[in-house]
Amino acid sequence: MLFDEKYEEYLARLFCLVDSTNYKRACLYLTTSSKYLLTPDREAYEATLYIAFGMYGKFRDLASALRIVLLVNDDK
C-alpha cells in the first residue's frame, strides 16, 4: 500500500488523523516498526521513516525530525 500510485492521498489521510495529542505516539510506532522493514532495497524502511519525518515537521518538532534524518542517513 505504501508504494501505490495513491501514495500522496494515503499520506494526506494519515496526516488528517494525527493531531498534536497523538503525533509523538504515532511517530514512535513508525520509527520502531521501521526496524523490522529492512529489505534489500530499503524502500519500505525509508518510506516509513519519511512519514514520521513529515509528521514531526507538521507539528514543528524539529529536533525529532532531525533525528529521523540522521537515522535514514546513518544506515547507508
All heavy atoms as a GROMACS GRO file, in nm:
protein
  627
    1MET      N    1   0.081  -0.120   0.000
    1MET     CA    2   0.000   0.000   0.000
    1MET      C    3   0.086   0.126   0.000
    1MET      O    4   0.046   0.228  -0.052
    1MET     CB    5  -0.092  -0.001   0.121
    1MET     CG    6  -0.199   0.102   0.115
    1MET     SD    7  -0.330   0.063   0.229
    1MET     CE    8  -0.331   0.209   0.325
    2LEU      N    9   0.206   0.119   0.056
    2LEU     CA   10   0.291   0.238   0.061
    2LEU      C   11   0.339   0.281  -0.077
    2LEU      O   12   0.362   0.399  -0.098
    2LEU     CB   13   0.412   0.211   0.149
    2LEU     CG   14   0.390   0.215   0.298
    2LEU    CD1   15   0.518   0.178   0.371
    2LEU    CD2   16   0.342   0.350   0.342
    3PHE      N   17   0.352   0.188  -0.170
    3PHE     CA   18   0.410   0.222  -0.298
    3PHE      C   19   0.307   0.225  -0.410
    3PHE      O   20   0.341   0.214  -0.525
    3PHE     CB   21   0.522   0.124  -0.330
    3PHE     CG   22   0.625   0.121  -0.221
    3PHE    CD1   23   0.637   0.011  -0.139
    3PHE    CD2   24   0.704   0.231  -0.198
    3PHE    CE1   25   0.730   0.009  -0.037
    3PHE    CE2   26   0.797   0.231  -0.096
    3PHE     CZ   27   0.810   0.120  -0.016
    4ASP      N   28   0.183   0.243  -0.373
    4ASP     CA   29   0.076   0.253  -0.469
    4ASP      C   30   0.082   0.390  -0.536
    4ASP      O   31   0.148   0.483  -0.488
    4ASP     CB   32  -0.058   0.234  -0.396
    4ASP     CG   33  -0.172   0.205  -0.489
    4ASP    OD1   34  -0.154   0.128  -0.584
    4ASP    OD2   35  -0.279   0.259  -0.465
    5GLU      N   36   0.012   0.405  -0.648
    5GLU     CA   37   0.009   0.536  -0.715
    5GLU      C   38  -0.067   0.641  -0.635
    5GLU      O   39  -0.058   0.759  -0.662
    5GLU     CB   40  -0.050   0.523  -0.856
    5GLU     CG   41  -0.194   0.476  -0.860
    5GLU     CD   42  -0.208   0.325  -0.861
    5GLU    OE1   43  -0.108   0.254  -0.874
    5GLU    OE2   44  -0.321   0.278  -0.848
    6LYS      N   45  -0.139   0.599  -0.533
    6LYS     CA   46  -0.215   0.692  -0.450
    6LYS      C   47  -0.140   0.725  -0.320
    6LYS      O   48  -0.200   0.757  -0.219
    6LYS     CB   49  -0.352   0.634  -0.416
    6LYS     CG   50  -0.439   0.615  -0.537
    6LYS     CD   51  -0.574   0.567  -0.495
    6LYS     CE   52  -0.664   0.554  -0.617
    6LYS     NZ   53  -0.799   0.516  -0.577
    7TYR      N   54  -0.009   0.720  -0.324
    7TYR     CA   55   0.074   0.741  -0.205
    7TYR      C   56   0.046   0.874  -0.138
    7TYR      O   57   0.029   0.881  -0.016
    7TYR     CB   58   0.221   0.730  -0.247
    7TYR     CG   59   0.320   0.752  -0.136
    7TYR    CD1   60   0.338   0.655  -0.038
    7TYR    CD2   61   0.395   0.869  -0.128
    7TYR    CE1   62   0.428   0.673   0.063
    7TYR    CE2   63   0.484   0.887  -0.027
    7TYR     CZ   64   0.502   0.790   0.068
    7TYR     OH   65   0.592   0.810   0.169
    8GLU      N   66   0.039   0.981  -0.215
    8GLU     CA   67   0.013   1.114  -0.159
    8GLU      C   68  -0.125   1.123  -0.095
    8GLU      O   69  -0.143   1.186   0.008
    8GLU     CB   70   0.028   1.222  -0.267
    8GLU     CG   71   0.168   1.234  -0.322
    8GLU     CD   72   0.269   1.278  -0.219
    8GLU    OE1   73   0.234   1.359  -0.131
    8GLU    OE2   74   0.384   1.231  -0.226
    9GLU      N   75  -0.221   1.058  -0.154
    9GLU     CA   76  -0.356   1.056  -0.097
    9GLU      C   77  -0.357   0.983   0.038
    9GLU      O   78  -0.421   1.028   0.133
    9GLU     CB   79  -0.453   0.988  -0.193
    9GLU     CG   80  -0.596   0.985  -0.145
    9GLU     CD   81  -0.688   0.911  -0.240
    9GLU    OE1   82  -0.655   0.900  -0.360
    9GLU    OE2   83  -0.792   0.864  -0.192
   10TYR      N   84  -0.285   0.872   0.045
   10TYR     CA   85  -0.276   0.798   0.171
   10TYR      C   86  -0.208   0.882   0.279
   10TYR      O   87  -0.250   0.883   0.394
   10TYR     CB   88  -0.199   0.668   0.152
   10TYR     CG   89  -0.267   0.567   0.064
   10TYR    CD1   90  -0.195   0.491  -0.026
   10TYR    CD2   91  -0.404   0.546   0.070
   10TYR    CE1   92  -0.255   0.398  -0.107
   10TYR    CE2   93  -0.467   0.454  -0.011
   10TYR     CZ   94  -0.392   0.380  -0.099
   10TYR     OH   95  -0.453   0.287  -0.178
   11LEU      N   96  -0.104   0.954   0.240
   11LEU     CA   97  -0.035   1.039   0.337
   11LEU      C   98  -0.126   1.150   0.387
   11LEU      O   99  -0.128   1.180   0.507
   11LEU     CB  100   0.090   1.101   0.274
   11LEU     CG  101   0.213   1.014   0.270
   11LEU    CD1  102   0.329   1.090   0.208
   11LEU    CD2  103   0.250   0.964   0.407
   12ALA      N  104  -0.201   1.211   0.299
   12ALA     CA  105  -0.292   1.318   0.339
   12ALA      C  106  -0.398   1.265   0.436
   12ALA      O  107  -0.430   1.331   0.536
   12ALA     CB  108  -0.358   1.380   0.216
   13ARG      N  109  -0.450   1.148   0.410
   13ARG     CA  110  -0.548   1.088   0.501
   13ARG      C  111  -0.486   1.059   0.637
   13ARG      O  112  -0.547   1.082   0.741
   13ARG     CB  113  -0.604   0.959   0.443
   13ARG     CG  114  -0.697   0.979   0.328
   13ARG     CD  115  -0.750   0.847   0.282
   13ARG     NE  116  -0.830   0.860   0.163
   13ARG     CZ  117  -0.883   0.759   0.099
   13ARG    NH1  118  -0.865   0.636   0.144
   13ARG    NH2  119  -0.954   0.778  -0.010
   14LEU      N  120  -0.364   1.007   0.635
   14LEU     CA  121  -0.296   0.976   0.760
   14LEU      C  122  -0.268   1.102   0.841
   14LEU      O  123  -0.290   1.106   0.962
   14LEU     CB  124  -0.166   0.902   0.731
   14LEU     CG  125  -0.082   0.860   0.850
   14LEU    CD1  126  -0.159   0.761   0.936
   14LEU    CD2  127   0.048   0.801   0.803
   15PHE      N  128  -0.222   1.206   0.775
   15PHE     CA  129  -0.191   1.331   0.845
   15PHE      C  130  -0.317   1.396   0.902
   15PHE      O  131  -0.308   1.468   1.001
   15PHE     CB  132  -0.118   1.428   0.753
   15PHE     CG  133   0.027   1.392   0.731
   15PHE    CD1  134   0.105   1.469   0.649
   15PHE    CD2  135   0.086   1.282   0.791
   15PHE    CE1  136   0.239   1.439   0.628
   15PHE    CE2  137   0.218   1.250   0.771
   15PHE     CZ  138   0.295   1.329   0.688
   16CYS      N  139  -0.432   1.373   0.842
   16CYS     CA  140  -0.557   1.426   0.897
   16CYS      C  141  -0.595   1.357   1.028
   16CYS      O  142  -0.662   1.416   1.112
   16CYS     CB  143  -0.671   1.413   0.797
   16CYS     SG  144  -0.657   1.522   0.656
   17LEU      N  145  -0.553   1.233   1.043
   17LEU     CA  146  -0.587   1.158   1.164
   17LEU      C  147  -0.495   1.188   1.281
   17LEU      O  148  -0.529   1.159   1.396
   17LEU     CB  149  -0.582   1.007   1.134
   17LEU     CG  150  -0.680   0.956   1.032
   17LEU    CD1  151  -0.652   0.810   1.000
   17LEU    CD2  152  -0.822   0.973   1.081
   18VAL      N  153  -0.380   1.245   1.254
   18VAL     CA  154  -0.282   1.273   1.359
   18VAL      C  155  -0.295   1.418   1.402
   18VAL      O  156  -0.300   1.507   1.319
   18VAL     CB  157  -0.140   1.243   1.306
   18VAL    CG1  158  -0.036   1.277   1.410
   18VAL    CG2  159  -0.129   1.099   1.264
   19ASP      N  160  -0.303   1.439   1.533
   19ASP     CA  161  -0.307   1.576   1.584
   19ASP      C  162  -0.198   1.595   1.689
   19ASP      O  163  -0.116   1.506   1.712
   19ASP     CB  164  -0.446   1.609   1.639
   19ASP     CG  165  -0.490   1.519   1.752
   19ASP    OD1  166  -0.406   1.443   1.804
   19ASP    OD2  167  -0.607   1.526   1.789
   20SER      N  168  -0.198   1.710   1.753
   20SER     CA  169  -0.090   1.743   1.846
   20SER      C  170  -0.090   1.656   1.971
   20SER      O  171   0.010   1.653   2.043
   20SER     CB  172  -0.098   1.890   1.885
   20SER     OG  173  -0.220   1.916   1.952
   21THR      N  174  -0.198   1.585   1.996
   21THR     CA  175  -0.202   1.500   2.115
   21THR      C  176  -0.150   1.359   2.090
   21THR      O  177  -0.113   1.291   2.185
   21THR     CB  178  -0.345   1.489   2.171
   21THR    OG1  179  -0.429   1.430   2.072
   21THR    CG2  180  -0.398   1.625   2.209
   22ASN      N  181  -0.145   1.316   1.965
   22ASN     CA  182  -0.104   1.178   1.941
   22ASN      C  183   0.007   1.162   1.836
   22ASN      O  184   0.043   1.050   1.804
   22ASN     CB  185  -0.224   1.093   1.900
   22ASN     CG  186  -0.288   1.136   1.772
   22ASN    OD1  187  -0.243   1.229   1.708
   22ASN    ND2  188  -0.394   1.069   1.734
   23TYR      N  189   0.063   1.270   1.785
   23TYR     CA  190   0.164   1.254   1.680
   23TYR      C  191   0.291   1.189   1.732
   23TYR      O  192   0.355   1.112   1.662
   23TYR     CB  193   0.194   1.389   1.612
   23TYR     CG  194   0.292   1.477   1.685
   23TYR    CD1  195   0.428   1.472   1.657
   23TYR    CD2  196   0.249   1.565   1.782
   23TYR    CE1  197   0.518   1.552   1.723
   23TYR    CE2  198   0.337   1.646   1.848
   23TYR     CZ  199   0.472   1.639   1.819
   23TYR     OH  200   0.561   1.719   1.885
   24LYS      N  201   0.328   1.216   1.857
   24LYS     CA  202   0.450   1.155   1.911
   24LYS      C  203   0.436   1.004   1.922
   24LYS      O  204   0.529   0.930   1.891
   24LYS     CB  205   0.484   1.215   2.047
   24LYS     CG  206   0.537   1.355   2.038
   24LYS     CD  207   0.579   1.406   2.173
   24LYS     CE  208   0.630   1.549   2.161
   24LYS     NZ  209   0.675   1.601   2.290
   25ARG      N  210   0.320   0.960   1.964
   25ARG     CA  211   0.296   0.816   1.975
   25ARG      C  212   0.297   0.750   1.838
   25ARG      O  213   0.352   0.642   1.819
   25ARG     CB  214   0.162   0.792   2.045
   25ARG     CG  215   0.140   0.650   2.083
   25ARG     CD  216   0.015   0.632   2.164
   25ARG     NE  217  -0.028   0.756   2.225
   25ARG     CZ  218  -0.153   0.786   2.255
   25ARG    NH1  219  -0.248   0.700   2.232
   25ARG    NH2  220  -0.185   0.901   2.310
   26ALA      N  221   0.234   0.816   1.739
   26ALA     CA  222   0.232   0.761   1.604
   26ALA      C  223   0.372   0.755   1.544
   26ALA      O  224   0.409   0.655   1.481
   26ALA     CB  225   0.140   0.845   1.515
   27CYS      N  226   0.451   0.858   1.567
   27CYS     CA  227   0.588   0.859   1.515
   27CYS      C  228   0.676   0.756   1.585
   27CYS      O  229   0.760   0.693   1.522
   27CYS     CB  230   0.649   0.999   1.530
   27CYS     SG  231   0.575   1.119   1.420
   28LEU      N  232   0.656   0.739   1.713
   28LEU     CA  233   0.731   0.636   1.786
   28LEU      C  234   0.698   0.497   1.730
   28LEU      O  235   0.787   0.414   1.710
   28LEU     CB  236   0.700   0.642   1.935
   28LEU     CG  237   0.771   0.539   2.022
   28LEU    CD1  238   0.922   0.559   2.018
   28LEU    CD2  239   0.720   0.549   2.164
   29TYR      N  240   0.571   0.474   1.703
   29TYR     CA  241   0.530   0.347   1.644
   29TYR      C  242   0.595   0.327   1.507
   29TYR      O  243   0.647   0.219   1.476
   29TYR     CB  244   0.378   0.341   1.632
   29TYR     CG  245   0.329   0.220   1.557
   29TYR    CD1  246   0.324   0.096   1.617
   29TYR    CD2  247   0.290   0.231   1.424
   29TYR    CE1  248   0.281  -0.016   1.547
   29TYR    CE2  249   0.246   0.121   1.354
   29TYR     CZ  250   0.243  -0.002   1.417
   29TYR     OH  251   0.201  -0.111   1.346
   30LEU      N  252   0.594   0.431   1.424
   30LEU     CA  253   0.651   0.420   1.290
   30LEU      C  254   0.802   0.396   1.294
   30LEU      O  255   0.854   0.311   1.220
   30LEU     CB  256   0.620   0.545   1.208
   30LEU     CG  257   0.476   0.560   1.163
   30LEU    CD1  258   0.453   0.699   1.107
   30LEU    CD2  259   0.442   0.455   1.059
   31THR      N  260   0.872   0.471   1.377
   31THR     CA  261   1.017   0.455   1.382
   31THR      C  262   1.058   0.321   1.442
   31THR      O  263   1.154   0.259   1.399
   31THR     CB  264   1.084   0.569   1.460
   31THR    OG1  265   1.026   0.577   1.590
   31THR    CG2  266   1.067   0.700   1.388
   32THR      N  267   0.983   0.274   1.540
   32THR     CA  268   1.014   0.145   1.600
   32THR      C  269   0.984   0.030   1.504
   32THR      O  270   1.064  -0.063   1.490
   32THR     CB  271   0.935   0.126   1.731
   32THR    OG1  272   0.963   0.236   1.818
   32THR    CG2  273   0.972  -0.002   1.800
   33SER      N  274   0.870   0.037   1.438
   33SER     CA  275   0.834  -0.072   1.347
   33SER      C  276   0.918  -0.069   1.218
   33SER      O  277   0.930  -0.171   1.151
   33SER     CB  278   0.686  -0.066   1.313
   33SER     OG  279   0.656   0.052   1.243
   34SER      N  280   0.976   0.046   1.184
   34SER     CA  281   1.056   0.053   1.062
   34SER      C  282   1.180  -0.036   1.069
   34SER      O  283   1.230  -0.080   0.966
   34SER     CB  284   1.097   0.197   1.033
   34SER     OG  285   1.192   0.240   1.129
   35LYS      N  286   1.226  -0.066   1.190
   35LYS     CA  287   1.343  -0.153   1.205
   35LYS      C  288   1.316  -0.293   1.152
   35LYS      O  289   1.408  -0.364   1.113
   35LYS     CB  290   1.384  -0.161   1.351
   35LYS     CG  291   1.430  -0.029   1.406
   35LYS     CD  292   1.453  -0.036   1.555
   35LYS     CE  293   1.483   0.102   1.608
   35LYS     NZ  294   1.490   0.102   1.755
   36TYR      N  295   1.191  -0.332   1.150
   36TYR     CA  296   1.154  -0.466   1.102
   36TYR      C  297   1.124  -0.467   0.952
   36TYR      O  298   1.093  -0.571   0.897
   36TYR     CB  299   1.032  -0.517   1.178
   36TYR     CG  300   1.059  -0.529   1.326
   36TYR    CD1  301   1.007  -0.437   1.414
   36TYR    CD2  302   1.140  -0.631   1.375
   36TYR    CE1  303   1.034  -0.446   1.550
   36TYR    CE2  304   1.167  -0.641   1.510
   36TYR     CZ  305   1.114  -0.548   1.597
   36TYR     OH  306   1.141  -0.556   1.730
   37LEU      N  307   1.135  -0.352   0.887
   37LEU     CA  308   1.104  -0.342   0.744
   37LEU      C  309   1.228  -0.335   0.657
   37LEU      O  310   1.219  -0.300   0.540
   37LEU     CB  311   1.018  -0.217   0.719
   37LEU     CG  312   0.881  -0.216   0.784
   37LEU    CD1  313   0.814  -0.081   0.763
   37LEU    CD2  314   0.795  -0.326   0.728
   38LEU      N  315   1.344  -0.363   0.713
   38LEU     CA  316   1.466  -0.358   0.634
   38LEU      C  317   1.461  -0.464   0.526
   38LEU      O  318   1.448  -0.582   0.552
   38LEU     CB  319   1.588  -0.379   0.722
   38LEU     CG  320   1.629  -0.259   0.806
   38LEU    CD1  321   1.741  -0.298   0.899
   38LEU    CD2  322   1.671  -0.144   0.719
   39THR      N  323   1.467  -0.419   0.404
   39THR     CA  324   1.466  -0.507   0.289
   39THR      C  325   1.591  -0.477   0.207
   39THR      O  326   1.657  -0.376   0.230
   39THR     CB  327   1.340  -0.484   0.202
   39THR    OG1  328   1.338  -0.347   0.160
   39THR    CG2  329   1.214  -0.516   0.280
   40PRO      N  330   1.624  -0.559   0.111
   40PRO     CA  331   1.743  -0.530   0.030
   40PRO      C  332   1.736  -0.394  -0.040
   40PRO      O  333   1.838  -0.328  -0.054
   40PRO     CB  334   1.745  -0.644  -0.072
   40PRO     CG  335   1.674  -0.755  -0.005
   40PRO     CD  336   1.568  -0.689   0.080
   41ASP      N  337   1.619  -0.350  -0.080
   41ASP     CA  338   1.610  -0.222  -0.149
   41ASP      C  339   1.578  -0.106  -0.053
   41ASP      O  340   1.582   0.009  -0.093
   41ASP     CB  341   1.506  -0.227  -0.260
   41ASP     CG  342   1.370  -0.268  -0.210
   41ASP    OD1  343   1.354  -0.292  -0.089
   41ASP    OD2  344   1.279  -0.278  -0.293
   42ARG      N  345   1.545  -0.136   0.072
   42ARG     CA  346   1.524  -0.037   0.178
   42ARG      C  347   1.408   0.059   0.153
   42ARG      O  348   1.394   0.157   0.224
   42ARG     CB  349   1.651   0.042   0.201
   42ARG     CG  350   1.768  -0.038   0.244
   42ARG     CD  351   1.894   0.044   0.253
   42ARG     NE  352   1.877   0.174   0.309
   42ARG     CZ  353   1.896   0.206   0.437
   42ARG    NH1  354   1.934   0.114   0.520
   42ARG    NH2  355   1.880   0.328   0.479
   43GLU      N  356   1.327   0.038   0.053
   43GLU     CA  357   1.220   0.132   0.022
   43GLU      C  358   1.117   0.144   0.133
   43GLU      O  359   1.077   0.254   0.169
   43GLU     CB  360   1.151   0.094  -0.109
   43GLU     CG  361   1.235   0.119  -0.231
   43GLU     CD  362   1.161   0.081  -0.358
   43GLU    OE1  363   1.038   0.068  -0.355
   43GLU    OE2  364   1.228   0.064  -0.459
   44ALA      N  365   1.072   0.033   0.186
   44ALA     CA  366   0.970   0.037   0.291
   44ALA      C  367   1.024   0.101   0.418
   44ALA      O  368   0.955   0.179   0.484
   44ALA     CB  369   0.920  -0.104   0.320
   45TYR      N  370   1.149   0.070   0.450
   45TYR     CA  371   1.214   0.128   0.568
   45TYR      C  372   1.220   0.281   0.558
   45TYR      O  373   1.178   0.353   0.648
   45TYR     CB  374   1.353   0.068   0.581
   45TYR     CG  375   1.441   0.130   0.687
   45TYR    CD1  376   1.416   0.108   0.821
   45TYR    CD2  377   1.549   0.210   0.652
   45TYR    CE1  378   1.497   0.163   0.919
   45TYR    CE2  379   1.630   0.265   0.748
   45TYR     CZ  380   1.604   0.242   0.881
   45TYR     OH  381   1.685   0.298   0.977
   46GLU      N  382   1.271   0.329   0.445
   46GLU     CA  383   1.284   0.474   0.428
   46GLU      C  384   1.149   0.542   0.415
   46GLU      O  385   1.130   0.652   0.466
   46GLU     CB  386   1.373   0.504   0.308
   46GLU     CG  387   1.518   0.469   0.334
   46GLU     CD  388   1.608   0.502   0.218
   46GLU    OE1  389   1.560   0.552   0.114
   46GLU    OE2  390   1.729   0.478   0.232
   47ALA      N  391   1.054   0.479   0.349
   47ALA     CA  392   0.921   0.538   0.335
   47ALA      C  393   0.855   0.556   0.471
   47ALA      O  394   0.793   0.660   0.498
   47ALA     CB  395   0.834   0.453   0.244
   48THR      N  396   0.870   0.458   0.558
   48THR     CA  397   0.812   0.467   0.692
   48THR      C  398   0.877   0.579   0.772
   48THR      O  399   0.809   0.656   0.840
   48THR     CB  400   0.828   0.333   0.765
   48THR    OG1  401   0.774   0.230   0.684
   48THR    CG2  402   0.757   0.334   0.898
   49LEU      N  403   1.008   0.592   0.761
   49LEU     CA  404   1.076   0.699   0.833
   49LEU      C  405   1.041   0.836   0.777
   49LEU      O  406   1.030   0.933   0.852
   49LEU     CB  407   1.227   0.676   0.831
   49LEU     CG  408   1.276   0.559   0.917
   49LEU    CD1  409   1.426   0.541   0.902
   49LEU    CD2  410   1.239   0.579   1.062
   50TYR      N  411   1.021   0.846   0.646
   50TYR     CA  412   0.983   0.974   0.588
   50TYR      C  413   0.841   1.015   0.630
   50TYR      O  414   0.812   1.134   0.641
   50TYR     CB  415   0.996   0.973   0.436
   50TYR     CG  416   1.139   0.985   0.391
   50TYR    CD1  417   1.193   0.895   0.300
   50TYR    CD2  418   1.222   1.085   0.439
   50TYR    CE1  419   1.324   0.904   0.260
   50TYR    CE2  420   1.353   1.096   0.399
   50TYR     CZ  421   1.404   1.006   0.310
   50TYR     OH  422   1.535   1.016   0.271
   51ILE      N  423   0.755   0.920   0.655
   51ILE     CA  424   0.622   0.952   0.706
   51ILE      C  425   0.635   1.012   0.845
   51ILE      O  426   0.573   1.114   0.877
   51ILE     CB  427   0.531   0.828   0.706
   51ILE    CG1  428   0.500   0.785   0.563
   51ILE    CG2  429   0.403   0.854   0.783
   51ILE    CD1  430   0.433   0.650   0.553
   52ALA      N  431   0.717   0.950   0.929
   52ALA     CA  432   0.741   1.004   1.063
   52ALA      C  433   0.805   1.142   1.054
   52ALA      O  434   0.770   1.234   1.130
   52ALA     CB  435   0.829   0.910   1.144
   53PHE      N  436   0.898   1.160   0.961
   53PHE     CA  437   0.961   1.290   0.940
   53PHE      C  438   0.858   1.396   0.904
   53PHE      O  439   0.860   1.508   0.955
   53PHE     CB  440   1.067   1.279   0.830
   53PHE     CG  441   1.127   1.409   0.790
   53PHE    CD1  442   1.221   1.470   0.871
   53PHE    CD2  443   1.090   1.471   0.672
   53PHE    CE1  444   1.278   1.591   0.835
   53PHE    CE2  445   1.145   1.591   0.634
   53PHE     CZ  446   1.239   1.652   0.716
   54GLY      N  447   0.764   1.360   0.817
   54GLY     CA  448   0.659   1.455   0.778
   54GLY      C  449   0.570   1.493   0.895
   54GLY      O  450   0.528   1.608   0.908
   55MET      N  451   0.540   1.397   0.980
   55MET     CA  452   0.458   1.427   1.098
   55MET      C  453   0.530   1.519   1.194
   55MET      O  454   0.472   1.614   1.246
   55MET     CB  455   0.420   1.298   1.170
   55MET     CG  456   0.315   1.218   1.102
   55MET     SD  457   0.274   1.077   1.205
   55MET     CE  458   0.183   0.980   1.088
   56TYR      N  459   0.657   1.492   1.218
   56TYR     CA  460   0.734   1.580   1.305
   56TYR      C  461   0.742   1.720   1.246
   56TYR      O  462   0.732   1.820   1.317
   56TYR     CB  463   0.875   1.526   1.328
   56TYR     CG  464   0.882   1.413   1.428
   56TYR    CD1  465   0.954   1.298   1.399
   56TYR    CD2  466   0.821   1.422   1.552
   56TYR    CE1  467   0.964   1.194   1.490
   56TYR    CE2  468   0.829   1.318   1.643
   56TYR     CZ  469   0.901   1.206   1.612
   56TYR     OH  470   0.911   1.103   1.703
   57GLY      N  471   0.759   1.729   1.116
   57GLY     CA  472   0.763   1.860   1.051
   57GLY      C  473   0.631   1.934   1.060
   57GLY      O  474   0.628   2.055   1.079
   58LYS      N  475   0.523   1.862   1.047
   58LYS     CA  476   0.390   1.924   1.054
   58LYS      C  477   0.368   1.991   1.189
   58LYS      O  478   0.308   2.098   1.197
   58LYS     CB  479   0.282   1.818   1.029
   58LYS     CG  480   0.141   1.871   1.041
   58LYS     CD  481   0.038   1.761   1.018
   58LYS     CE  482  -0.102   1.813   1.039
   58LYS     NZ  483  -0.203   1.707   1.023
   59PHE      N  484   0.418   1.928   1.295
   59PHE     CA  485   0.397   1.982   1.429
   59PHE      C  486   0.520   2.056   1.483
   59PHE      O  487   0.528   2.083   1.602
   59PHE     CB  488   0.354   1.870   1.524
   59PHE     CG  489   0.220   1.814   1.487
   59PHE    CD1  490   0.210   1.694   1.419
   59PHE    CD2  491   0.104   1.884   1.516
   59PHE    CE1  492   0.086   1.644   1.382
   59PHE    CE2  493  -0.019   1.834   1.478
   59PHE     CZ  494  -0.028   1.715   1.412
   60ARG      N  495   0.611   2.088   1.395
   60ARG     CA  496   0.728   2.171   1.424
   60ARG      C  497   0.816   2.113   1.534
   60ARG      O  498   0.875   2.187   1.614
   60ARG     CB  499   0.687   2.314   1.458
   60ARG     CG  500   0.597   2.382   1.358
   60ARG     CD  501   0.657   2.399   1.223
   60ARG     NE  502   0.769   2.492   1.229
   60ARG     CZ  503   0.859   2.504   1.136
   60ARG    NH1  504   0.850   2.432   1.028
   60ARG    NH2  505   0.957   2.589   1.147
   61ASP      N  506   0.825   1.983   1.540
   61ASP     CA  507   0.916   1.916   1.633
   61ASP      C  508   1.045   1.890   1.557
   61ASP      O  509   1.074   1.779   1.512
   61ASP     CB  510   0.853   1.787   1.683
   61ASP     CG  511   0.929   1.724   1.798
   61ASP    OD1  512   1.040   1.772   1.829
   61ASP    OD2  513   0.878   1.627   1.856
   62LEU      N  514   1.124   1.995   1.542
   62LEU     CA  515   1.238   1.991   1.452
   62LEU      C  516   1.352   1.904   1.504
   62LEU      O  517   1.425   1.843   1.424
   62LEU     CB  518   1.287   2.132   1.424
   62LEU     CG  519   1.180   2.224   1.361
   62LEU    CD1  520   1.236   2.362   1.337
   62LEU    CD2  521   1.128   2.164   1.233
   63ALA      N  522   1.369   1.896   1.634
   63ALA     CA  523   1.474   1.810   1.688
   63ALA      C  524   1.447   1.664   1.656
   63ALA      O  525   1.537   1.588   1.618
   63ALA     CB  526   1.486   1.831   1.839
   64SER      N  527   1.322   1.623   1.669
   64SER     CA  528   1.287   1.485   1.636
   64SER      C  529   1.296   1.460   1.486
   64SER      O  530   1.334   1.351   1.442
   64SER     CB  531   1.146   1.453   1.687
   64SER     OG  532   1.142   1.462   1.827
   65ALA      N  533   1.260   1.559   1.406
   65ALA     CA  534   1.272   1.546   1.260
   65ALA      C  535   1.419   1.528   1.220
   65ALA      O  536   1.451   1.447   1.133
   65ALA     CB  537   1.212   1.668   1.191
   66LEU      N  538   1.507   1.601   1.286
   66LEU     CA  539   1.650   1.587   1.258
   66LEU      C  540   1.699   1.447   1.296
   66LEU      O  541   1.780   1.388   1.226
   66LEU     CB  542   1.729   1.693   1.334
   66LEU     CG  543   1.880   1.688   1.318
   66LEU    CD1  544   1.919   1.709   1.173
   66LEU    CD2  545   1.945   1.792   1.407
   67ARG      N  546   1.648   1.392   1.405
   67ARG     CA  547   1.684   1.257   1.446
   67ARG      C  548   1.646   1.155   1.339
   67ARG      O  549   1.721   1.061   1.310
   67ARG     CB  550   1.616   1.224   1.579
   67ARG     CG  551   1.658   1.092   1.637
   67ARG     CD  552   1.595   1.069   1.773
   67ARG     NE  553   1.451   1.080   1.773
   67ARG     CZ  554   1.368   0.981   1.739
   67ARG    NH1  555   1.416   0.865   1.701
   67ARG    NH2  556   1.238   0.999   1.743
   68ILE      N  557   1.530   1.175   1.276
   68ILE     CA  558   1.485   1.085   1.170
   68ILE      C  559   1.579   1.096   1.048
   68ILE      O  560   1.616   0.994   0.989
   68ILE     CB  561   1.340   1.116   1.129
   68ILE    CG1  562   1.246   1.093   1.246
   68ILE    CG2  563   1.298   1.033   1.009
   68ILE    CD1  564   1.240   0.952   1.296
   69VAL      N  565   1.617   1.217   1.014
   69VAL     CA  566   1.709   1.235   0.902
   69VAL      C  567   1.841   1.164   0.929
   69VAL      O  568   1.897   1.098   0.841
   69VAL     CB  569   1.732   1.385   0.875
   69VAL    CG1  570   1.844   1.407   0.776
   69VAL    CG2  571   1.604   1.450   0.824
   70LEU      N  572   1.890   1.176   1.051
   70LEU     CA  573   2.014   1.108   1.086
   70LEU      C  574   1.998   0.956   1.084
   70LEU      O  575   2.091   0.884   1.047
   70LEU     CB  576   2.062   1.154   1.224
   70LEU     CG  577   2.108   1.299   1.231
   70LEU    CD1  578   2.137   1.338   1.374
   70LEU    CD2  579   2.227   1.322   1.142
   71LEU      N  580   1.882   0.908   1.122
   71LEU     CA  581   1.856   0.764   1.116
   71LEU      C  582   1.860   0.713   0.972
   71LEU      O  583   1.920   0.608   0.944
   71LEU     CB  584   1.716   0.735   1.172
   71LEU     CG  585   1.705   0.668   1.306
   71LEU    CD1  586   1.560   0.658   1.348
   71LEU    CD2  587   1.770   0.535   1.308
   72VAL      N  588   1.800   0.786   0.881
   72VAL     CA  589   1.797   0.743   0.740
   72VAL      C  590   1.938   0.746   0.682
   72VAL      O  591   1.980   0.652   0.616
   72VAL     CB  592   1.702   0.832   0.658
   72VAL    CG1  593   1.715   0.803   0.510
   72VAL    CG2  594   1.560   0.813   0.702
   73ASN      N  595   2.012   0.851   0.710
   73ASN     CA  596   2.146   0.864   0.654
   73ASN      C  597   2.248   0.776   0.724
   73ASN      O  598   2.351   0.743   0.666
   73ASN     CB  599   2.192   1.010   0.658
   73ASN     CG  600   2.117   1.092   0.557
   73ASN    OD1  601   2.074   1.042   0.455
   73ASN    ND2  602   2.102   1.220   0.585
   74ASP      N  603   2.222   0.738   0.847
   74ASP     CA  604   2.317   0.658   0.923
   74ASP      C  605   2.327   0.515   0.870
   74ASP      O  606   2.432   0.451   0.877
   74ASP     CB  607   2.277   0.653   1.070
   74ASP     CG  608   2.379   0.583   1.156
   74ASP    OD1  609   2.500   0.610   1.136
   74ASP    OD2  610   2.339   0.504   1.242
   75ASP      N  611   2.218   0.465   0.815
   75ASP     CA  612   2.215   0.326   0.772
   75ASP      C  613   2.270   0.306   0.632
   75ASP      O  614   2.278   0.194   0.585
   75ASP     CB  615   2.072   0.272   0.777
   75ASP     CG  616   2.022   0.263   0.920
   75ASP    OD1  617   2.107   0.250   1.011
   75ASP    OD2  618   1.902   0.271   0.942
   76LYS      N  619   2.308   0.410   0.563
   76LYS     CA  620   2.356   0.395   0.424
   76LYS      C  621   2.503   0.370   0.420
   76LYS      O  622   2.580   0.400   0.499
   76LYS     CB  623   2.323   0.520   0.343
   76LYS     CG  624   2.176   0.528   0.316
   76LYS     CD  625   2.145   0.643   0.226
   76LYS     CE  626   1.996   0.643   0.198
   76LYS     NZ  627   1.956   0.745   0.109
   0.00000   0.00000   0.00000
